[in-house]
Amino acid sequence: MTQREILTWDLFGTASRELAQTIADDGYEPDLIMSIARGGLIPAGAISYALGIKNVHVMNVEFYTGVDERLAMPVVLPPVPQPVDLSGATVLVIDDVADTGGTLDLVRTFCEGHVKQTRCAVIYEKPRSIVKCEYVWKRTDLWIDFPWSSQPEIVPDRP
Ligand code: 5GP
């Protein structure tokens, strides 16, 4: 079997706390968090609590259909967030992993058109990523098993 990077729930607790600490130590105090669904939702929730940031938003981007299987390009699923006046805002975009970086690039570019400053935080970054994130917990080039998506989905038991 091909080697994989395994993130357990326990290790995720450590990773999200350490990543939040790195952001705080850097002095970055974002006005809002933009999480990328679905993989970035749980990291963003943990980091938002760790940093005391209540202003959390979501963009839903679809790209991967399986292990290393992708659509031709990442697609933003509706509804697309409608920016109010965020021209003075600083944003932290959070995802689980920057792999090709295509997803983060899409969201970062979207945010940059509307806000003052955008930085990115991920638990993992792969060497091929076109986005070099400001905050990374760990670098790897392996496929990662995340605790929220590595188990089979629960199928309703219908009669
Ligand atoms: P990217 O656009 O950087 O290629 O990938 C973005 C999304 O694809 C990630 O947020 C994640 O949901 C999924 N993805 C990419 N690489 C991996 C991986 O190694 N493991 C898992 N479980 N998902 C991945």
Boltz pocket constraint, residues with backbone or C-beta under 6 A from the ligand:
constraints:
  - pocket:
      binder: B
      contacts: [[A, 36], [A, 39], [A, 40], [A, 63], [A, 64], [A, 74], [A, 95], [A, 96], [A, 97], [A, 98], [A, 99], [A, 100], [A, 101], [A, 102], [A, 103], [A, 104], [A, 142], [A, 143], [A, 144], [A, 145], [A, 146], [A, 149]]
      max_distance: 6.0
